[in-house]
Amino acid sequence: MSLTPFIGLLFYCYFLWRTTGDPVYFFNSQPAFGAHRSTSLVLLPQVYYRYFKIFITAQPNYEYWIAVYEWALTTFAFTLTLLFIWQAYQKRTWNRIGLGLFSLAHLTLPTLTGTLTAMPRYSLMAFAVFIFIGELPRRWFFVICGILTTIQLITLVFFLQGHYVS
């Protein structure tokens, strides 16, 4: 296992400590960006609870459908990643289990801020999802690719109209 990422993190924390006085300023400065992120850790069940509360109480407007989109794509990526890990465990392929855990970490860590905002972007690093989809039977592969292409075109239209789409 390479220690390079951890050494880089330590150097960055040292740099932040010297320049700002706070070694974890990258975490504590999140509210300043206005993305409604929390500086205390929020566990995934709490995030899902918040989103279910949004689905029940909010009016169906643009922001509501963005929340549905973020939740659905995140849930889809989590589900496929867990299925990938389960398949790898059944076959006892340890390198695939490692890739699955890597993908799971990429999906889980951003949710600790208390929101699913920008999760579709973070889901791109969940390589296990792409491998899982690529190994599906041809029919399912084309169905999923068609659905994801349609979603991509819809979000592109919103983006071109000037709306923020995570």
Backbone as JSON Lines, residues from 0, in Angstrom:
{"i":0,"aa":"M","n":[0.84,-1.19,0.0],"ca":[0.0,0.0,0.0],"c":[0.88,1.24,0.0]}
{"i":1,"aa":"S","n":[0.54,2.16,-0.82],"ca":[1.32,3.39,-0.93],"c":[0.9,4.39,0.14]}
{"i":2,"aa":"L","n":[1.88,4.98,0.75],"ca":[1.61,6.0,1.77],"c":[1.61,7.41,1.19]}
{"i":3,"aa":"T","n":[1.83,7.52,-0.11],"ca":[1.94,8.82,-0.76],"c":[0.73,9.72,-0.51]}
{"i":4,"aa":"P","n":[-0.51,9.22,-0.65],"ca":[-1.65,10.13,-0.38],"c":[-1.67,10.65,1.05]}
{"i":5,"aa":"F","n":[-1.31,9.81,2.0],"ca":[-1.32,10.23,3.4],"c":[-0.2,11.23,3.68]}
{"i":6,"aa":"I","n":[0.94,11.02,3.06],"ca":[2.05,11.97,3.22],"c":[1.65,13.32,2.61]}
{"i":7,"aa":"G","n":[1.01,13.28,1.43],"ca":[0.53,14.51,0.8],"c":[-0.48,15.24,1.69]}
{"i":8,"aa":"L","n":[-1.39,14.47,2.29],"ca":[-2.37,15.08,3.2],"c":[-1.68,15.72,4.4]}
{"i":9,"aa":"L","n":[-0.7,15.04,4.95],"ca":[0.03,15.61,6.09],"c":[0.75,16.9,5.71]}
{"i":10,"aa":"F","n":[1.39,16.92,4.54],"ca":[2.04,18.15,4.08],"c":[1.02,19.27,3.88]}
{"i":11,"aa":"Y","n":[-0.13,18.93,3.31],"ca":[-1.17,19.95,3.08],"c":[-1.71,20.46,4.42]}
{"i":12,"aa":"C","n":[-1.92,19.56,5.38],"ca":[-2.38,20.0,6.71],"c":[-1.34,20.89,7.37]}
{"i":13,"aa":"Y","n":[-0.07,20.57,7.2],"ca":[1.0,21.41,7.75],"c":[0.98,22.79,7.1]}
{"i":14,"aa":"F","n":[0.83,22.81,5.77],"ca":[0.75,24.08,5.04],"c":[-0.43,24.92,5.54]}
{"i":15,"aa":"L","n":[-1.59,24.28,5.69],"ca":[-2.76,25.02,6.19],"c":[-2.55,25.52,7.61]}
{"i":16,"aa":"W","n":[-1.91,24.72,8.43],"ca":[-1.64,25.13,9.81],"c":[-0.74,26.36,9.84]}
{"i":17,"aa":"R","n":[0.28,26.38,8.95],"ca":[1.21,27.51,8.91],"c":[0.56,28.77,8.32]}
{"i":18,"aa":"T","n":[-0.35,28.6,7.36],"ca":[-0.92,29.78,6.69],"c":[-2.22,30.26,7.33]}
{"i":19,"aa":"T","n":[-3.02,29.35,7.89],"ca":[-4.32,29.76,8.44],"c":[-4.45,29.5,9.94]}
{"i":20,"aa":"G","n":[-3.55,28.67,10.47],"ca":[-3.66,28.31,11.88],"c":[-4.6,27.14,12.13]}
{"i":21,"aa":"D","n":[-5.18,26.59,11.08],"ca":[-6.12,25.48,11.19],"c":[-5.7,24.37,10.22]}
{"i":22,"aa":"P","n":[-5.19,23.25,10.72],"ca":[-4.69,22.2,9.82],"c":[-5.79,21.51,9.0]}
{"i":23,"aa":"V","n":[-7.03,21.63,9.41],"ca":[-8.13,21.02,8.64],"c":[-9.05,22.13,8.1]}
{"i":24,"aa":"Y","n":[-8.44,23.21,7.66],"ca":[-9.2,24.34,7.14],"c":[-10.02,23.95,5.91]}
{"i":25,"aa":"F","n":[-9.54,22.99,5.13],"ca":[-10.29,22.54,3.96],"c":[-11.64,21.97,4.36]}
{"i":26,"aa":"F","n":[-11.75,21.48,5.57],"ca":[-13.02,20.95,6.07],"c":[-13.83,22.03,6.78]}
{"i":27,"aa":"N","n":[-13.17,22.81,7.6],"ca":[-13.86,23.82,8.4],"c":[-14.33,25.02,7.58]}
{"i":28,"aa":"S","n":[-13.81,25.21,6.38],"ca":[-14.2,26.35,5.57],"c":[-15.4,26.06,4.67]}
{"i":29,"aa":"Q","n":[-15.97,24.89,4.73],"ca":[-17.07,24.51,3.83],"c":[-18.26,25.47,3.87]}
{"i":30,"aa":"P","n":[-18.72,25.94,5.03],"ca":[-19.88,26.86,5.03],"c":[-19.62,28.16,4.27]}
{"i":31,"aa":"A","n":[-18.39,28.58,4.15],"ca":[-18.08,29.83,3.46],"c":[-18.39,29.76,1.97]}
{"i":32,"aa":"F","n":[-18.48,28.56,1.42],"ca":[-18.75,28.41,0.0],"c":[-20.24,28.41,-0.31]}
{"i":33,"aa":"G","n":[-21.09,28.41,0.7],"ca":[-22.52,28.52,0.51],"c":[-23.17,27.28,-0.09]}
{"i":34,"aa":"A","n":[-22.56,26.13,0.07],"ca":[-23.11,24.91,-0.51],"c":[-23.93,24.12,0.5]}
{"i":35,"aa":"H","n":[-24.27,24.74,1.61],"ca":[-25.1,24.13,2.64],"c":[-24.49,22.85,3.19]}
{"i":36,"aa":"R","n":[-23.18,22.85,3.34],"ca":[-22.49,21.71,3.9],"c":[-22.27,21.94,5.39]}
{"i":37,"aa":"S","n":[-22.2,20.86,6.12],"ca":[-22.0,20.93,7.56],"c":[-20.52,20.75,7.88]}
{"i":38,"aa":"T","n":[-20.06,21.38,8.95],"ca":[-18.67,21.17,9.37],"c":[-18.57,20.11,10.45]}
{"i":39,"aa":"S","n":[-19.7,19.55,10.84],"ca":[-19.66,18.38,11.73],"c":[-20.02,17.17,10.87]}
{"i":40,"aa":"L","n":[-19.46,16.04,11.21],"ca":[-19.7,14.85,10.4],"c":[-21.16,14.41,10.5]}
{"i":41,"aa":"V","n":[-21.74,14.14,9.35],"ca":[-23.12,13.68,9.27],"c":[-23.08,12.31,8.6]}
{"i":42,"aa":"L","n":[-23.62,11.31,9.27],"ca":[-23.57,9.95,8.75],"c":[-24.6,9.75,7.63]}
{"i":43,"aa":"L","n":[-24.34,8.77,6.79],"ca":[-25.18,8.54,5.61],"c":[-26.65,8.33,5.94]}
{"i":44,"aa":"P","n":[-27.02,7.57,6.99],"ca":[-28.45,7.45,7.3],"c":[-29.11,8.8,7.6]}
{"i":45,"aa":"Q","n":[-28.36,9.72,8.24],"ca":[-28.9,11.04,8.51],"c":[-29.14,11.82,7.21]}
{"i":46,"aa":"V","n":[-28.22,11.67,6.26],"ca":[-28.36,12.35,4.98],"c":[-29.6,11.83,4.25]}
{"i":47,"aa":"Y","n":[-29.77,10.5,4.25],"ca":[-30.96,9.93,3.61],"c":[-32.24,10.37,4.32]}
{"i":48,"aa":"Y","n":[-32.2,10.47,5.64],"ca":[-33.36,10.95,6.39],"c":[-33.7,12.38,5.97]}
{"i":49,"aa":"R","n":[-32.67,13.23,5.84],"ca":[-32.9,14.61,5.41],"c":[-33.55,14.66,4.04]}
{"i":50,"aa":"Y","n":[-33.07,13.82,3.13],"ca":[-33.61,13.84,1.77],"c":[-35.04,13.29,1.74]}
{"i":51,"aa":"F","n":[-35.34,12.27,2.53],"ca":[-36.72,11.78,2.59],"c":[-37.64,12.85,3.15]}
{"i":52,"aa":"K","n":[-37.12,13.61,4.11],"ca":[-37.9,14.72,4.66],"c":[-38.16,15.78,3.59]}
{"i":53,"aa":"I","n":[-37.16,16.06,2.76],"ca":[-37.34,16.99,1.65],"c":[-38.41,16.48,0.7]}
{"i":54,"aa":"F","n":[-38.36,15.19,0.38],"ca":[-39.31,14.61,-0.57],"c":[-40.75,14.69,-0.06]}
{"i":55,"aa":"I","n":[-40.92,14.6,1.25],"ca":[-42.26,14.61,1.84],"c":[-42.8,16.03,2.02]}
{"i":56,"aa":"T","n":[-41.92,16.96,2.41],"ca":[-42.4,18.28,2.81],"c":[-42.25,19.37,1.76]}
{"i":57,"aa":"A","n":[-41.33,19.23,0.82],"ca":[-41.05,20.32,-0.12],"c":[-42.05,20.34,-1.28]}
{"i":58,"aa":"Q","n":[-42.18,21.52,-1.85],"ca":[-43.01,21.68,-3.05],"c":[-42.2,21.21,-4.26]}
{"i":59,"aa":"P","n":[-42.85,20.52,-5.21],"ca":[-42.12,20.05,-6.39],"c":[-41.74,21.2,-7.33]}
{"i":60,"aa":"N","n":[-40.6,21.81,-7.07],"ca":[-40.08,22.85,-7.95],"c":[-38.72,22.39,-8.48]}
{"i":61,"aa":"Y","n":[-37.97,23.29,-9.07],"ca":[-36.68,22.94,-9.67],"c":[-35.73,22.31,-8.65]}
{"i":62,"aa":"E","n":[-35.59,22.93,-7.48],"ca":[-34.68,22.42,-6.46],"c":[-35.11,21.04,-5.95]}
{"i":63,"aa":"Y","n":[-36.4,20.82,-5.88],"ca":[-36.92,19.52,-5.46],"c":[-36.46,18.43,-6.42]}
{"i":64,"aa":"W","n":[-36.59,18.68,-7.72],"ca":[-36.22,17.67,-8.7],"c":[-34.71,17.47,-8.77]}
{"i":65,"aa":"I","n":[-33.95,18.5,-8.46],"ca":[-32.49,18.34,-8.36],"c":[-32.15,17.43,-7.19]}
{"i":66,"aa":"A","n":[-32.86,17.6,-6.06],"ca":[-32.64,16.73,-4.91],"c":[-33.0,15.28,-5.24]}
{"i":67,"aa":"V","n":[-34.08,15.09,-5.97],"ca":[-34.47,13.73,-6.4],"c":[-33.39,13.15,-7.29]}
{"i":68,"aa":"Y","n":[-32.89,13.95,-8.22],"ca":[-31.83,13.51,-9.14],"c":[-30.58,13.11,-8.37]}
{"i":69,"aa":"E","n":[-30.15,13.96,-7.43],"ca":[-28.95,13.65,-6.64],"c":[-29.14,12.38,-5.83]}
{"i":70,"aa":"W","n":[-30.3,12.26,-5.21],"ca":[-30.57,11.08,-4.39],"c":[-30.61,9.82,-5.25]}
{"i":71,"aa":"A","n":[-31.29,9.88,-6.38],"ca":[-31.44,8.68,-7.22],"c":[-30.1,8.23,-7.79]}
{"i":72,"aa":"L","n":[-29.3,9.17,-8.27],"ca":[-28.01,8.79,-8.85],"c":[-27.05,8.28,-7.78]}
{"i":73,"aa":"T","n":[-27.09,8.88,-6.6],"ca":[-26.25,8.41,-5.5],"c":[-26.67,7.01,-5.07]}
{"i":74,"aa":"T","n":[-27.95,6.79,-4.92],"ca":[-28.45,5.47,-4.53],"c":[-28.1,4.43,-5.58]}
{"i":75,"aa":"F","n":[-28.23,4.79,-6.84],"ca":[-27.87,3.89,-7.95],"c":[-26.39,3.51,-7.86]}
{"i":76,"aa":"A","n":[-25.52,4.5,-7.67],"ca":[-24.07,4.23,-7.6],"c":[-23.73,3.39,-6.37]}
{"i":77,"aa":"F","n":[-24.34,3.7,-5.21],"ca":[-24.11,2.91,-4.01],"c":[-24.54,1.46,-4.22]}
{"i":78,"aa":"T","n":[-25.71,1.27,-4.8],"ca":[-26.24,-0.07,-5.01],"c":[-25.33,-0.88,-5.92]}
{"i":79,"aa":"L","n":[-24.92,-0.3,-7.04],"ca":[-24.05,-1.03,-7.96],"c":[-22.68,-1.3,-7.35]}
{"i":80,"aa":"T","n":[-22.17,-0.37,-6.56],"ca":[-20.89,-0.6,-5.9],"c":[-20.99,-1.74,-4.89]}
{"i":81,"aa":"L","n":[-22.06,-1.76,-4.11],"ca":[-22.23,-2.85,-3.15],"c":[-22.42,-4.19,-3.85]}
{"i":82,"aa":"L","n":[-23.14,-4.19,-4.98],"ca":[-23.28,-5.43,-5.75],"c":[-21.94,-5.88,-6.32]}
{"i":83,"aa":"F","n":[-21.12,-4.93,-6.77],"ca":[-19.78,-5.24,-7.27],"c":[-18.93,-5.88,-6.16]}
{"i":84,"aa":"I","n":[-18.97,-5.29,-4.97],"ca":[-18.2,-5.84,-3.85],"c":[-18.71,-7.23,-3.49]}
{"i":85,"aa":"W","n":[-20.02,-7.42,-3.5],"ca":[-20.6,-8.73,-3.18],"c":[-20.16,-9.78,-4.2]}
{"i":86,"aa":"Q","n":[-20.2,-9.44,-5.47],"ca":[-19.75,-10.37,-6.51],"c":[-18.28,-10.7,-6.34]}
{"i":87,"aa":"A","n":[-17.48,-9.69,-6.06],"ca":[-16.04,-9.92,-5.88],"c":[-15.79,-10.81,-4.67]}
{"i":88,"aa":"Y","n":[-16.56,-10.61,-3.62],"ca":[-16.41,-11.45,-2.42],"c":[-16.8,-12.89,-2.72]}
{"i":89,"aa":"Q","n":[-17.88,-13.08,-3.49],"ca":[-18.32,-14.43,-3.83],"c":[-17.26,-15.17,-4.64]}
{"i":90,"aa":"K","n":[-16.56,-14.44,-5.52],"ca":[-15.52,-15.04,-6.37],"c":[-14.15,-15.03,-5.71]}
{"i":91,"aa":"R","n":[-14.06,-14.38,-4.54],"ca":[-12.8,-14.25,-3.8],"c":[-11.71,-13.58,-4.63]}
{"i":92,"aa":"T","n":[-12.09,-12.55,-5.38],"ca":[-11.13,-11.76,-6.14],"c":[-10.81,-10.51,-5.32]}
{"i":93,"aa":"W","n":[-9.69,-10.56,-4.62],"ca":[-9.35,-9.53,-3.63],"c":[-9.04,-8.19,-4.28]}
{"i":94,"aa":"N","n":[-8.47,-8.2,-5.48],"ca":[-8.2,-6.9,-6.12],"c":[-9.5,-6.18,-6.48]}
{"i":95,"aa":"R","n":[-10.53,-6.94,-6.83],"ca":[-11.83,-6.32,-7.12],"c":[-12.5,-5.84,-5.84]}
{"i":96,"aa":"I","n":[-12.3,-6.56,-4.75],"ca":[-12.84,-6.09,-3.47],"c":[-12.18,-4.76,-3.12]}
{"i":97,"aa":"G","n":[-10.88,-4.67,-3.33],"ca":[-10.17,-3.41,-3.07],"c":[-10.69,-2.28,-3.92]}
{"i":98,"aa":"L","n":[-10.93,-2.55,-5.21],"ca":[-11.49,-1.53,-6.09],"c":[-12.89,-1.13,-5.64]}
{"i":99,"aa":"G","n":[-13.67,-2.1,-5.2],"ca":[-15.01,-1.81,-4.7],"c":[-14.97,-0.95,-3.45]}
{"i":100,"aa":"L","n":[-14.05,-1.25,-2.54],"ca":[-13.93,-0.44,-1.33],"c":[-13.44,0.97,-1.64]}
{"i":101,"aa":"F","n":[-12.54,1.07,-2.62],"ca":[-12.09,2.38,-3.08],"c":[-13.28,3.19,-3.61]}
{"i":102,"aa":"S","n":[-14.1,2.56,-4.43],"ca":[-15.28,3.22,-4.98],"c":[-16.27,3.59,-3.87]}
{"i":103,"aa":"L","n":[-16.44,2.69,-2.92],"ca":[-17.34,2.97,-1.79],"c":[-16.86,4.16,-0.97]}
{"i":104,"aa":"A","n":[-15.55,4.26,-0.79],"ca":[-15.0,5.42,-0.07],"c":[-15.26,6.71,-0.82]}
{"i":105,"aa":"H","n":[-15.13,6.68,-2.15],"ca":[-15.39,7.87,-2.96],"c":[-16.86,8.27,-2.9]}
{"i":106,"aa":"L","n":[-17.73,7.33,-2.69],"ca":[-19.14,7.66,-2.59],"c":[-19.53,8.09,-1.18]}
{"i":107,"aa":"T","n":[-18.87,7.55,-0.19],"ca":[-19.25,7.8,1.2],"c":[-18.66,9.1,1.75]}
{"i":108,"aa":"L","n":[-17.4,9.37,1.47],"ca":[-16.74,10.52,2.08],"c":[-17.44,11.86,1.8]}
{"i":109,"aa":"P","n":[-17.87,12.15,0.57],"ca":[-18.54,13.45,0.35],"c":[-19.86,13.58,1.1]}
{"i":110,"aa":"T","n":[-20.51,12.46,1.42],"ca":[-21.79,12.55,2.12],"c":[-21.62,12.92,3.58]}
{"i":111,"aa":"L","n":[-20.4,12.85,4.11],"ca":[-20.17,13.2,5.51],"c":[-20.37,14.69,5.76]}
{"i":112,"aa":"T","n":[-20.5,15.49,4.69],"ca":[-20.77,16.91,4.85],"c":[-22.26,17.18,5.05]}
{"i":113,"aa":"G","n":[-23.1,16.14,4.93],"ca":[-24.52,16.29,5.22],"c":[-25.41,16.53,4.02]}
{"i":114,"aa":"T","n":[-24.87,16.45,2.83],"ca":[-25.67,16.7,1.64],"c":[-25.22,15.79,0.5]}
{"i":115,"aa":"L","n":[-26.09,15.62,-0.46],"ca":[-25.74,14.85,-1.66],"c":[-25.44,15.76,-2.83]}
{"i":116,"aa":"T","n":[-25.31,17.06,-2.57],"ca":[-24.99,18.01,-3.61],"c":[-23.66,17.62,-4.26]}
{"i":117,"aa":"A","n":[-23.64,17.62,-5.56],"ca":[-22.46,17.29,-6.38],"c":[-22.1,15.81,-6.35]}
{"i":118,"aa":"M","n":[-22.95,14.97,-5.8],"ca":[-22.65,13.54,-5.78],"c":[-22.57,12.92,-7.17]}
{"i":119,"aa":"P","n":[-23.36,13.36,-8.14],"ca":[-23.16,12.79,-9.49],"c":[-21.74,12.99,-9.99]}
{"i":120,"aa":"R","n":[-21.13,14.1,-9.62],"ca":[-19.75,14.37,-10.03],"c":[-18.79,13.45,-9.28]}
{"i":121,"aa":"Y","n":[-19.01,13.26,-7.99],"ca":[-18.15,12.37,-7.21],"c":[-18.33,10.91,-7.64]}
{"i":122,"aa":"S","n":[-19.5,10.57,-8.13],"ca":[-19.77,9.19,-8.55],"c":[-18.89,8.77,-9.72]}
{"i":123,"aa":"L","n":[-18.35,9.73,-10.44],"ca":[-17.49,9.39,-11.57],"c":[-16.22,8.67,-11.13]}
{"i":124,"aa":"M","n":[-15.81,8.85,-9.89],"ca":[-14.61,8.17,-9.4],"c":[-14.91,6.77,-8.87]}
{"i":125,"aa":"A","n":[-16.15,6.38,-8.85],"ca":[-16.53,5.04,-8.41],"c":[-16.38,4.09,-9.59]}
{"i":126,"aa":"F","n":[-15.14,3.69,-9.85],"ca":[-14.84,2.87,-11.02],"c":[-15.58,1.54,-11.01]}
{"i":127,"aa":"A","n":[-15.88,1.03,-9.83],"ca":[-16.58,-0.25,-9.74],"c":[-17.94,-0.19,-10.43]}
{"i":128,"aa":"V","n":[-18.57,0.96,-10.41],"ca":[-19.88,1.12,-11.07],"c":[-19.74,0.88,-12.57]}
{"i":129,"aa":"F","n":[-18.72,1.47,-13.18],"ca":[-18.53,1.33,-14.61],"c":[-18.17,-0.1,-15.0]}
{"i":130,"aa":"I","n":[-17.35,-0.74,-14.19],"ca":[-16.99,-2.14,-14.46],"c":[-18.22,-3.02,-14.32]}
{"i":131,"aa":"F","n":[-19.02,-2.78,-13.28],"ca":[-20.23,-3.58,-13.08],"c":[-21.18,-3.42,-14.26]}
{"i":132,"aa":"I","n":[-21.41,-2.18,-14.7],"ca":[-22.3,-1.94,-15.84],"c":[-21.73,-2.58,-17.1]}
{"i":133,"aa":"G","n":[-20.42,-2.49,-17.29],"ca":[-19.79,-3.06,-18.47],"c":[-19.88,-4.57,-18.55]}
{"i":134,"aa":"E","n":[-20.04,-5.23,-17.41],"ca":[-20.12,-6.69,-17.38],"c":[-21.56,-7.21,-17.37]}
{"i":135,"aa":"L","n":[-22.52,-6.32,-17.42],"ca":[-23.93,-6.73,-17.47],"c":[-24.24,-7.37,-18.83]}
{"i":136,"aa":"P","n":[-25.28,-8.19,-18.88],"ca":[-25.72,-8.69,-20.2],"c":[-26.02,-7.52,-21.13]}
{"i":137,"aa":"R","n":[-25.82,-7.75,-22.41],"ca":[-25.95,-6.69,-23.41],"c":[-27.23,-5.89,-23.31]}
{"i":138,"aa":"R","n":[-28.34,-6.56,-23.11],"ca":[-29.63,-5.87,-23.06],"c":[-29.67,-4.88,-21.9]}
{"i":139,"aa":"W","n":[-29.26,-5.32,-20.69],"ca":[-29.26,-4.43,-19.53],"c":[-28.26,-3.3,-19.7]}
{"i":140,"aa":"F","n":[-27.13,-3.6,-20.31],"ca":[-26.11,-2.58,-20.56],"c":[-26.71,-1.45,-21.4]}
{"i":141,"aa":"F","n":[-27.4,-1.8,-22.49],"ca":[-27.97,-0.77,-23.35],"c":[-29.13,-0.03,-22.69]}
{"i":142,"aa":"V","n":[-29.9,-0.72,-21.86],"ca":[-30.99,-0.04,-21.14],"c":[-30.42,1.0,-20.18]}
{"i":143,"aa":"I","n":[-29.43,0.61,-19.39],"ca":[-28.84,1.53,-18.43],"c":[-28.13,2.68,-19.14]}
{"i":144,"aa":"C","n":[-27.39,2.37,-20.19],"ca":[-26.72,3.44,-20.94],"c":[-27.73,4.39,-21.57]}
{"i":145,"aa":"G","n":[-28.86,3.88,-22.04],"ca":[-29.9,4.75,-22.59],"c":[-30.5,5.67,-21.54]}
{"i":146,"aa":"I","n":[-30.77,5.12,-20.37],"ca":[-31.33,5.93,-19.28],"c":[-30.32,7.0,-18.86]}
{"i":147,"aa":"L","n":[-29.06,6.62,-18.67],"ca":[-28.05,7.58,-18.24],"c":[-27.78,8.64,-19.32]}
{"i":148,"aa":"T","n":[-27.84,8.27,-20.58],"ca":[-27.67,9.24,-21.66],"c":[-28.83,10.24,-21.67]}
{"i":149,"aa":"T","n":[-30.04,9.76,-21.46],"ca":[-31.2,10.65,-21.39],"c":[-31.07,11.63,-20.23]}
{"i":150,"aa":"I","n":[-30.67,11.13,-19.07],"ca":[-30.47,12.0,-17.91],"c":[-29.38,13.03,-18.2]}
{"i":151,"aa":"Q","n":[-28.31,12.59,-18.85],"ca":[-27.22,13.5,-19.19],"c":[-27.69,14.61,-20.12]}
{"i":152,"aa":"L","n":[-28.51,14.27,-21.1],"ca":[-29.03,15.29,-22.02],"c":[-29.94,16.28,-21.31]}
{"i":153,"aa":"I","n":[-30.77,15.78,-20.4],"ca":[-31.66,16.68,-19.64],"c":[-30.84,17.64,-18.78]}
{"i":154,"aa":"T","n":[-29.83,17.12,-18.08],"ca":[-29.01,18.0,-17.23],"c":[-28.19,18.96,-18.09]}
{"i":155,"aa":"L","n":[-27.79,18.55,-19.28],"ca":[-27.08,19.46,-20.18],"c":[-27.98,20.62,-20.59]}
{"i":156,"aa":"V","n":[-29.23,20.35,-20.87],"ca":[-30.17,21.41,-21.22],"c":[-30.32,22.4,-20.06]}
{"i":157,"aa":"F","n":[-30.48,21.89,-18.85],"ca":[-30.57,22.78,-17.67],"c":[-29.3,23.59,-17.51]}
{"i":158,"aa":"F","n":[-28.15,22.96,-17.7],"ca":[-26.88,23.67,-17.55],"c":[-26.77,24.78,-18.6]}
{"i":159,"aa":"L","n":[-27.14,24.48,-19.84],"ca":[-27.06,25.49,-20.89],"c":[-28.02,26.64,-20.67]}
{"i":160,"aa":"Q","n":[-29.09,26.41,-19.91],"ca":[-30.03,27.47,-19.58],"c":[-29.57,28.28,-18.37]}
{"i":161,"aa":"G","n":[-28.43,27.91,-17.79],"ca":[-27.87,28.66,-16.68],"c":[-28.21,28.14,-15.3]}
{"i":162,"aa":"H","n":[-28.86,26.98,-15.22],"ca":[-29.17,26.39,-13.92],"c":[-27.99,25.56,-13.42]}
{"i":163,"aa":"Y","n":[-27.82,25.57,-12.1],"ca":[-26.78,24.71,-11.53],"c":[-27.32,23.31,-11.44]}
{"i":164,"aa":"V","n":[-26.62,22.39,-12.04],"ca":[-26.95,20.98,-11.95],"c":[-25.69,20.29,-11.47]}
{"i":165,"aa":"S","n":[-25.81,19.67,-10.32],"ca":[-24.61,19.06,-9.75],"c":[-24.12,17.94,-10.62]}
